[in-house]
Amino acid sequence: MVAEPAYVPGMSPATLMTADELLHTSIPDKHVELVKGVLSVREPAGFRHGRVTMALCRRLTEHVESAGLGLVLATETGYKLESDPDTVRAPDIAFIARGRLPDPDLLGYPALAPDLVVEVLSPGDRPGETLAKVADWLSAGSGLVWVIDPDRRQARVYRQDGTEALVTGDQALDGEVVVPGFSCPLEAIL
């Protein structure tokens, strides 16, 4: 599904939205993000997307909790990556190391990039939009971004240092220094 700038009642198309305004905007049954002040609205992901995301989230959470590494957060948790104009992105899965966790009572979007970001592709995702998300995450400070492609049964790994890797179905996702000790065979979640 292509993300389109959305019309929000009471806002002219030329008006840029802020993260605070996004927090109080309701568009039922849609996935929303804010990209340089422009609202991006998408249809919810399909069944396979949810199954793959949950399978990896469960394994990652078990590892992170047992090792006391930090916190894994689920889909639709927004992170404020830029200001003036604001960018708020919401990955499919995020991990934040224990020493970087925001106040647990924070009501808005934390102004930080998760240490690990996972994006699971849906059939309608466009490569340019996905790479723009990866660039936003890395520019904001994420150490590792995994883009999982269930159709091709592979994942792309993007690192803060600019290096990339391809993980095929017979290989494993590795948390590297970002999520120490975590490894998950890609086939196990596909």
Sine and cosine of phi, psi and omega as CSV:
sin_phi,cos_phi,sin_psi,cos_psi,sin_omega,cos_omega
0.00,0.00,0.73,-0.69,0.00,-1.00
-0.99,0.13,0.74,-0.67,0.05,-1.00
-0.98,0.22,0.76,-0.65,-0.02,-1.00
-0.88,-0.48,0.58,-0.81,0.16,-0.99
-0.86,0.51,0.67,-0.74,-0.10,-0.99
-0.97,-0.25,0.51,-0.86,0.15,-0.99
-1.00,0.04,0.80,-0.59,0.06,-1.00
-0.90,-0.44,0.83,-0.56,-0.01,-1.00
-0.79,0.61,0.71,-0.71,0.03,-1.00
1.00,-0.02,-0.09,1.00,0.01,-1.00
-0.86,-0.51,0.74,-0.68,0.07,-1.00
-0.97,0.23,0.44,-0.90,-0.02,-1.00
-0.84,0.54,-0.45,0.89,-0.03,-1.00
-0.99,0.12,-0.18,0.98,-0.04,-1.00
-0.98,0.20,0.77,-0.64,0.08,-1.00
-1.00,0.05,0.63,-0.77,-0.01,-1.00
-1.00,-0.05,0.48,-0.88,0.08,-1.00
-0.97,-0.22,0.23,-0.97,0.06,-1.00
-0.87,0.49,-0.64,0.77,0.02,-1.00
-0.89,0.45,-0.64,0.77,0.04,-1.00
-0.92,0.39,-0.63,0.78,0.04,-1.00
-0.87,0.50,-0.65,0.76,-0.02,-1.00
-0.86,0.52,-0.48,0.88,-0.04,-1.00
-0.96,-0.27,0.25,0.97,0.02,-1.00
-0.98,-0.19,0.76,-0.64,0.00,-1.00
-0.90,-0.43,0.87,-0.49,0.14,-0.99
-0.79,-0.61,1.00,-0.05,-0.13,-0.99
-0.82,0.58,0.62,-0.78,0.11,-0.99
0.87,0.50,0.48,0.88,0.04,-1.00
-0.78,-0.62,0.41,-0.91,0.11,-0.99
-0.99,-0.16,0.84,-0.54,-0.04,-1.00
-0.85,-0.53,0.56,-0.83,0.13,-0.99
-0.64,-0.77,0.25,-0.97,0.04,-1.00
-0.86,-0.51,0.85,-0.53,-0.05,-1.00
-0.85,-0.52,0.95,-0.30,-0.04,-1.00
0.78,0.62,0.70,0.72,0.07,-1.00
1.00,0.09,-0.08,1.00,-0.03,-1.00
-0.96,-0.27,0.79,-0.62,-0.02,-1.00
-0.95,0.32,0.76,-0.65,0.05,-1.00
-0.91,-0.42,0.83,-0.55,-0.07,-1.00
-0.86,-0.51,0.74,-0.68,0.00,-1.00
-0.73,-0.68,0.34,-0.94,0.12,-0.99
-0.94,0.33,0.42,-0.91,0.08,-1.00
-0.90,0.44,0.43,-0.90,-0.01,-1.00
-0.94,0.33,0.31,-0.95,-0.02,-1.00
-1.00,0.07,-0.06,-1.00,-0.10,-1.00
-0.88,0.48,-0.76,0.65,-0.03,-1.00
-0.87,0.49,-0.66,0.75,0.04,-1.00
-0.83,0.56,-0.74,0.67,0.01,-1.00
-0.90,0.44,-0.63,0.78,0.00,-1.00
-0.91,0.41,-0.73,0.68,0.00,-1.00
-0.90,0.43,-0.71,0.71,0.00,-1.00
-0.86,0.50,-0.73,0.69,-0.03,-1.00
-0.92,0.40,-0.64,0.77,0.00,-1.00
-0.87,0.50,-0.71,0.71,0.01,-1.00
-0.95,0.32,-0.65,0.76,-0.01,-1.00
-0.87,0.50,-0.67,0.74,0.01,-1.00
-0.88,0.48,-0.74,0.67,-0.01,-1.00
-0.91,0.42,-0.69,0.73,-0.01,-1.00
-0.90,0.43,-0.69,0.72,0.00,-1.00
-0.89,0.46,-0.70,0.72,0.03,-1.00
-0.84,0.54,-0.71,0.71,-0.01,-1.00
-0.92,0.40,-0.76,0.66,-0.05,-1.00
-0.88,0.48,-0.69,0.72,-0.01,-1.00
-0.93,0.37,-0.68,0.74,-0.04,-1.00
-0.92,0.38,-0.51,0.86,0.00,-1.00
-1.00,-0.06,-0.09,1.00,-0.01,-1.00
0.89,0.46,0.64,0.77,-0.11,-0.99
-1.00,0.09,-0.43,0.90,-0.08,-1.00
0.39,-0.92,-0.74,-0.67,-0.11,-0.99
-0.61,-0.80,0.68,-0.73,0.12,-0.99
-0.97,-0.23,0.75,-0.67,-0.01,-1.00
-0.88,-0.47,0.51,-0.86,-0.13,-0.99
-1.00,0.00,0.09,-1.00,0.04,-1.00
-0.75,0.66,0.54,-0.84,0.06,-1.00
0.98,0.20,0.09,1.00,0.13,-0.99
-0.99,0.11,0.87,-0.48,-0.06,-1.00
-1.00,-0.01,0.51,-0.86,0.04,-1.00
-0.76,-0.65,0.77,-0.64,0.02,-1.00
-0.99,0.11,0.93,-0.37,-0.10,-1.00
-0.99,-0.15,-0.43,0.91,-0.01,-1.00
-0.58,-0.81,0.38,-0.93,0.07,-1.00
-0.80,-0.60,0.49,-0.87,0.12,-0.99
0.79,0.62,0.93,0.36,0.02,1.00
-0.99,0.12,0.42,-0.91,-0.09,-1.00
-0.98,0.20,0.58,-0.82,0.17,-0.99
-0.81,-0.59,0.82,-0.57,0.06,-1.00
-0.83,-0.56,0.89,-0.45,0.02,-1.00
-0.93,-0.36,0.46,-0.89,0.01,-1.00
-0.73,-0.69,0.98,-0.22,-0.02,-1.00
-0.98,0.22,0.16,-0.99,0.06,-1.00
-0.95,0.31,-0.62,0.78,0.07,-1.00
-0.60,-0.80,0.58,-0.81,0.06,-1.00
-0.66,-0.75,0.54,-0.84,0.12,-0.99
-0.82,-0.57,0.73,-0.68,0.08,-1.00
-0.84,-0.54,0.80,-0.60,0.00,-1.00
-0.90,0.44,0.53,-0.85,-0.07,-1.00
-0.75,0.66,-0.70,0.71,-0.05,-1.00
-0.95,0.30,-0.14,0.99,-0.02,-1.00
-0.92,-0.38,0.02,1.00,-0.08,-1.00
-0.89,0.46,0.71,-0.70,0.06,-1.00
-0.97,0.26,0.15,-0.99,0.07,-1.00
-0.80,0.60,0.80,-0.60,-0.05,-1.00
-0.90,0.43,-0.28,0.96,0.01,-1.00
-1.00,-0.07,0.10,0.99,0.03,-1.00
-0.86,0.51,0.80,-0.59,-0.02,-1.00
-1.00,-0.01,-0.45,0.89,-0.04,-1.00
-1.00,-0.09,-0.46,-0.89,-0.02,-1.00
-1.00,-0.07,0.79,-0.62,0.06,-1.00
-0.91,0.41,0.64,-0.77,0.02,-1.00
-1.00,0.04,0.95,0.32,0.02,-1.00
-0.34,-0.94,0.31,-0.95,0.11,-0.99
-0.97,-0.24,0.72,-0.70,0.06,-1.00
-0.86,0.51,0.40,-0.92,0.03,-1.00
-0.93,0.38,-0.66,0.75,0.08,-1.00
-0.85,-0.53,0.72,-0.70,0.08,-1.00
-0.83,-0.55,0.70,-0.72,0.07,-1.00
-0.86,-0.52,0.79,-0.62,0.11,-0.99
-0.88,-0.48,0.81,-0.59,0.06,-1.00
-0.97,-0.26,0.84,-0.54,-0.07,-1.00
-0.95,0.31,0.58,-0.81,0.15,-0.99
-0.96,-0.30,0.34,-0.94,-0.06,-1.00
-0.81,0.59,-0.55,0.84,-0.05,-1.00
-1.00,0.02,0.00,1.00,-0.03,-1.00
-0.92,0.40,0.69,-0.72,0.02,-1.00
-1.00,-0.09,0.66,-0.75,-0.02,-1.00
-0.82,0.57,-0.66,0.75,-0.02,-1.00
-0.89,0.45,-0.65,0.76,0.03,-1.00
-0.92,0.39,-0.65,0.76,0.01,-1.00
-0.90,0.43,-0.70,0.71,0.03,-1.00
-0.91,0.42,-0.54,0.84,0.07,-1.00
-0.90,0.43,-0.64,0.76,0.06,-1.00
-0.89,0.45,-0.73,0.69,0.01,-1.00
-0.84,0.54,-0.72,0.70,0.00,-1.00
-0.88,0.48,-0.66,0.75,0.04,-1.00
-0.88,0.48,-0.72,0.69,-0.02,-1.00
-0.88,0.47,-0.75,0.66,-0.04,-1.00
-0.92,0.39,-0.65,0.76,0.02,-1.00
-0.89,0.46,-0.53,0.85,-0.02,-1.00
-0.99,0.12,-0.17,0.99,0.10,-1.00
0.86,-0.50,0.02,1.00,0.06,-1.00
-0.88,0.47,0.66,-0.76,-0.02,-1.00
-1.00,0.08,-0.44,0.90,-0.10,-0.99
-0.49,-0.87,0.72,-0.69,0.07,-1.00
-0.79,-0.62,0.81,-0.58,0.09,-1.00
-0.95,-0.30,0.80,-0.60,0.11,-0.99
-0.92,-0.38,0.94,-0.34,-0.08,-1.00
-0.99,-0.11,0.78,-0.63,-0.03,-1.00
-0.91,-0.41,1.00,-0.08,-0.02,-1.00
-0.88,0.47,-0.56,0.83,0.01,-1.00
-0.88,0.48,-0.71,0.71,-0.03,-1.00
-1.00,0.00,-0.10,1.00,0.00,-1.00
0.83,0.56,0.76,0.65,0.01,-1.00
-0.48,-0.88,0.18,-0.98,0.06,-1.00
-0.66,-0.75,0.54,-0.84,0.14,-0.99
-0.96,-0.26,0.68,-0.73,0.01,-1.00
-0.92,-0.39,0.82,-0.57,0.02,-1.00
-0.89,-0.45,0.72,-0.70,-0.05,-1.00
-0.89,-0.46,0.40,-0.92,0.01,-1.00
-0.83,0.56,-0.56,0.83,-0.04,-1.00
-0.98,0.20,0.04,1.00,0.04,-1.00
1.00,-0.06,-0.10,0.99,0.02,-1.00
-0.99,0.13,0.40,-0.92,0.00,-1.00
-0.72,-0.69,0.36,-0.93,0.08,-1.00
-0.53,-0.85,0.43,-0.90,0.08,-1.00
-0.95,-0.31,0.76,-0.65,0.06,-1.00
-0.92,-0.38,0.85,-0.52,0.01,-1.00
-0.99,-0.11,0.16,-0.99,-0.10,-1.00
-0.82,0.57,-0.48,0.88,-0.01,-1.00
-1.00,-0.01,0.10,1.00,0.02,-1.00
-0.93,-0.38,0.01,-1.00,-0.06,-1.00
-0.86,-0.52,0.54,-0.84,0.20,-0.98
-0.96,0.28,0.68,-0.74,-0.07,-1.00
-0.82,-0.58,0.76,-0.65,0.00,-1.00
-0.95,0.31,-0.17,0.99,0.02,-1.00
0.76,0.66,-0.63,-0.78,0.00,-1.00
-0.99,0.16,-0.22,0.97,-0.05,-1.00
-0.97,0.25,-0.70,0.72,0.07,-1.00
-0.79,-0.61,0.98,0.20,-0.12,-0.99
-0.82,0.57,0.73,-0.68,0.07,-1.00
1.00,0.08,-0.11,0.99,-0.02,-1.00
-1.00,0.07,0.74,-0.67,0.10,-0.99
-0.53,-0.85,0.67,-0.74,-0.02,-1.00
-0.58,-0.81,0.87,-0.49,0.08,-1.00
-0.85,0.53,0.75,-0.66,-0.04,-1.00
-0.86,0.51,-0.65,0.76,0.01,-1.00
-0.85,0.52,-0.49,0.87,-0.05,-1.00
-0.92,0.40,-0.39,0.92,-0.02,-1.00
-0.96,-0.29,-0.23,0.97,-0.01,-1.00
-1.00,0.04,0.00,0.00,0.00,0.00
